[in-house]
Amino acid sequence: MKPYFITTAIDYTNGAPHIGHAYEKILGDVLARFQRLRGREVFFLTGVDQHGQKVQQAAEKQGISPQTFTDEVSQYFLKLWEQLVVSYDAWAATTAEKHRSVVKNILSDLVARDWLYKASYSGHYSIRQEQFLTDKERGEDGNFGPEWGEVVFFEEENWYFRLSHCKEWLLQFLEKHPQFVTPDFRMNELKNAAAKIAGDLCVSRPKSRLAWGIEFPFDPDFVTYVWFDALINYISFAGYGSTDEKEKTHFEKFWPCNHHLIGKDIMAPAHGIYWPCMLHAMGFADEQMPQLLVHGFWNSRGEKMSKSLGNIVDPKLLADRYGASALRYYMMRDIVMGRDADFNEERLITRFNTELSNGLGNLVQRTLSMVHRYRNASPKSVTLSDSFEAHQQEDLAAIKEYCQQMEASQVHAALETIVNLLYRANAFVDTTAPWKLAKDPAAADQLDAVLITLLQSARVAATLLLPIIPVAAEEILEQLNLEPLSLVGTITIPELPHDYVARQPTPVFPKIVLEEN
Ligand code: MSP
């Protein structure tokens, strides 16, 4: 099986992460963990975008150097991902020397092959927003509005990447490779953006305006435009351009990336236009192009999260308050892949209480208590009769459905499959009524069969939840004293070991009770 390479976007380190950043890391982690369970070798790369205007400005405000500032903020990100048990294989921090030298080599190679050229541009420039303005930014009266502050007209030299040379290639590539972007409804948006490519891409900033970036190796008055630098992380931290044999082999093994997991705001132009064109110019063949997996946005109280609206949702606060499992579960459950959702703390609590606490927690608790009460922790192995066999077949069908949904990155649907499985298992307890069977000596075998079937269903549910809530799912498997099922190759539900002994249950999902205020 081809190894699986997944990345997330690298986050700007100009401030603390919000719930949208956490969502993307968790989603990447869930997909990476699932593929590992399938027996696939996985390379999960994530990290921080440390250069650029935003970081420089934030550092200036605090009166410290950009490196000190970005190091501190990056530490905060690292700690939070640890708290949320994000299991990445490599950490991309763009100020790392390894990355900087790859970026420089790429620039030198591109200029040698005439993909970069220097030119001067004149136009209106907003001092406050530190950007050139076009006619689009003019108000109805033809002037630039007060939001731009002081606007001056000036001329500036810069380095340009021949994006316009790639336009025809890109349009054809998109036409021939519909799998380049998932969900497929994003392709139109991308084709429209590609059709609008008009000029070249400015890939430098004069140091006089922005000093915090990767210096041009052949023109030290300039630093690299932050996106041109940031996108390269996907290859520099995978081993591209390294002289080390091990790193080179690593790159050849994992590239092309299966999933660049990104939010919808950075698909066009950055990941859908600039990135494939940059790779094309570097000499990557069409079959060596990565694929994009685009997710939607978490909003807050129906609106886009923003500092000015004061509706930023803080993942650290939620993880402290409810724990990583509750937050991870909610974020994977309450959004449809590719679509937007509204963050709602009450729904987080409801999902946790009804599905994890009542659904899974209760099933494990009841099953283990009965196994102890009626069978002294060791049910006798019996041949399952047809009705129990049918229940187990349904569990098997659910595993297959779940795997297909996860392969298609439809995590919300895979969770729906698990919730249905739990519902069926709890209903099975009610219909078979083990407490009645326990009173009837003639039903002894049947009681064993019921308990074994329930232990197996709990084991299936815990296995399938391993990628989503790894810590809690492992705790449940511990209590069940069972290995997770293998999801490698053909899937079966093996019988319990001969010397099986259940452990004592302890609640894994204590109900969240809100204090009255
Ligand atoms: N630094 C760039 C990415 C460079 S990748 C080569 C960047 N950083 S970011 O911090 O602004 O965003 C990081 C990721 O978080 C992006 O994929 C972005 O789409 C995602 N999200 C930002 N806000 C979000 C929500 N409200 N909801 C979900 N994801 C969100 O862009």
Boltz pocket constraint, residues with backbone or C-beta under 6 A from the ligand:
constraints:
  - pocket:
      binder: B
      contacts: [[A, 8], [A, 9], [A, 10], [A, 11], [A, 12], [A, 19], [A, 20], [A, 21], [A, 23], [A, 24], [A, 49], [A, 227], [A, 230], [A, 231], [A, 232], [A, 233], [A, 261], [A, 262], [A, 263], [A, 264], [A, 265], [A, 266], [A, 296], [A, 297], [A, 298], [A, 299], [A, 305]]
      max_distance: 6.0
